[in-house]
Amino acid sequence: MYKVEFTNKASKDFFKLSRNVQIRITKAIDTKLVVNPKSCLIPLVGDKAGFYKFRVGDYRLLCVKNDNKFIILVVAVKHRKNVYK
């Protein structure tokens, strides 16, 4: 199983969201991302190559995956219209 860690910026982004959205994201991380990240992480291309996205409703988590240490580092948590800027 993978371990999910948040950067300071991603943690601040997460706690700025409403409580309902935080709960929904937390459940998605626990049930999908930690168990089988290969099926839910979608690789990005272009200037965001090396990053992955994890979709939870209208919100996106930008992640970096380290297969050697089984760690997924969440870099940003934002609404889908703002996350790629």
N, C-alpha and C positions, 0 to 999 in steps of 0.2 A: 504494500500500500504506500501511496505517496503522502508526503507531509506538505501542507499548504501554509506558506508564510506570506505576510503582507509587508511591503515597504512602508516607511513612515507616511509617504504621500498617499499611497493606496488606503492605508488605515484611516487617514483624515477624510479622504473621499468617501469611504464606506460609512463613517459615523455622521457625515453630513446628510445622508439619505434618511428617508422616513423609516420609522421602526418596522412597518410592514414589509418594506422592500429589504431591509436588513435581514429579517427573518427568512424571507423567501430566498435570498442569496445564500445565507448560511445553510439552509436545508439542501439547496442544489449542490453546494460544495460538498456537504457530508454524504449525500446519496449518490452523486454522479461523479464529481471531479476526483475525489479521493479514491473511489473504488476502481474506476476505469477511465483514466484521463485520455487515453489514446482515442477513444470513441467520441469524446466531447470537446477536445481541444482542436481548433481549426487553425492551421498555420496561415500567417499573413504573408503578403508578398510586397515587393517594392521597397520603399524606405522603412517599412516596419518588418522586414524579413528577420527571422529569428524570434519573433514574438508569436504568441498564440492568442486566440480569442476564445472566451467561454461565454456563451450567451445564456442570460437569465431574463426572460421576458424582454423588456425594452432596454435592459442594462447589459453592459459588456464588461468583462474583466480581461484586461490585457495581462498576459502571463509569460513567464520565461520558464521553460521546463529543463530540469537537470536530471537526466536518466541515470547517471552514475550514482548520485546521492539520493534519488527518489524524492526530489523536492520540486514543488511548483511555487515559484515566486510571483505573487500578484503585484503588478507595477501600477495599475490604475483601475479604478472602478467608477464608471461614468455612464450617463445615458448614451444610447447609441448614436445620437446626432452630434455629440461632443467628444467622444472618446478618441477618434482618430486624428484630431487636430493637434 
